[in-house]
């Protein structure tokens, strides 16, 4: 069994990691990534919380005769931004946890 001192030390380490994770979550909410589609006619920006924070559509992307193309461009840009956001958070978590994958953390 673990001695009281070892358990206290471990609990302090867990508390420190929790504080670092909370700080990182806050920072990730402020950091953004962007993804474009259609040669840049659609741009989507997402933050580290996997929230889309802006969508820009250039006028030349809007063709009333081909709405499906615009929808596809938006989906591509949104999915790209969310994927980049998840990768950014995973990289930062890896730095914090030393590469240890902790399920449910992000």
Residue pairs with C-beta under 8 A, 6 or more apart in sequence:
2 10
17 96
17 97
20 96
21 93
21 96
21 105
24 92
24 93
24 96
25 48
25 49
27 48
27 92
28 47
28 48
28 49
28 88
28 89
28 92
29 47
29 48
29 49
30 47
30 48
31 47
31 48
31 88
32 45
32 46
32 47
32 48
32 53
33 45
33 46
33 81
33 84
33 85
33 88
34 43
34 44
34 45
34 46
34 81
34 84
35 43
35 44
35 46
35 76
35 77
35 78
35 79
35 80
35 81
35 83
35 84
36 42
36 43
36 44
36 77
36 80
37 72
37 73
37 74
37 76
37 77
37 80
38 61
38 73
38 76
40 58
41 57
41 58
41 60
41 61
41 73
42 55
42 56
42 57
42 58
42 61
42 70
42 73
42 74
42 76
42 77
43 54
43 55
43 56
43 77
44 52
44 54
44 55
44 56
44 74
44 77
44 78
44 80
44 81
45 52
45 53
45 54
45 55
45 81
46 52
46 53
46 78
46 81
46 82
46 84
46 85
47 53
47 85
48 85
48 88
48 89
48 92
49 85
50 82
50 85
50 86
50 89
52 78
52 81
52 82
55 74
55 77
55 78
57 70
57 74
61 70
61 73
62 70
63 69
63 70
86 106
89 106
90 106
93 102
93 105
93 106
97 105
